[in-house]
Amino acid sequence: MISSLQRINELARKAREDGLTPGEVEERAALREEYLQEIRGQVSSTMSSLTIVNEDGEDITPTALVIEKAIQYRNSLPF
């Protein structure tokens, strides 16, 4: 689970019930941005692990995706 999600939900509940202080509004904006960055990272990771295959079983993965996979693999090496 995304760590900031619990606090975002707390602030949303408080905003509905009592309203937020200016500091809490700023905190909520920062947490939302952090949340979006984490989601984007997850989507990017998922997309970069895809392989596209046509009906004949041939790999037709776009070149840009193949290059991104190679870069991620190289960056994951321990040396």
N, C-alpha and C positions, 0 to 999 in steps of 0.2 A: 504494500500500500504506500502511496505517496505520503511522505511525512507531514507535509504542510496541509493536507486535506482536512485533518481533524480541526486544526485551528481556523481554517477558512469556514468550515461549517459552524463553529462556535460563533465567529463574527457574523455570519449570515443570520443565525438565530437571534443574536443580540440586536442586529440592525432591524429585524422585524419587530422585536418586542420593545426595545428601549431606545434605539438609535445608537449611533456610534460617535465617539469623540473624534476630533480631527486626527489625533494620533492613531486611532484604530482604523480610520479610513485609509491613512497612509500604509499602515501595516497590512491591511487587506489587499491593497493594490500591489504591494511588494510580494505578498504570498501568492496572489493570483498569477503574477508574472513568473515566479519560481515554478508554480504548478504547470503553467503552459510550457515552460522550457523542458520540464521533465517529460511531459506528454509528447512533445515534439521529438525528444531524444528517443523515446520508446518507439514511436512511429518510424523514425529514421532507421533505427536498428532493425525493426521488422522488415521494412522495405529493402534494406540492403542485404537481407538474407534470402530474398526471393530468387527463384529460378523460374523462368518462363519457358514452357515447353508447348510446342504446337501439337496438332492432332497426330502427327506422324512420330512423335516422341523426340523430335529434334529440339535442342536447346536454342531458343531464339531470344535469350536475355539481351536487352540493349547493352551496347558497349559501355556506356557510362556507368551502368550498374555493375558490370563485370570489373571495371577499373576501381570503383568504390570498394567492392569486396576485397580486391587485391590490396588496396591501401589499408583497409581495416585489418586484414590478416597480417600484413607486414608490421603494423603498429602494435599488434598483440604479441609479437615475438619477444621473448625475454632478454634478448641481447641488443 
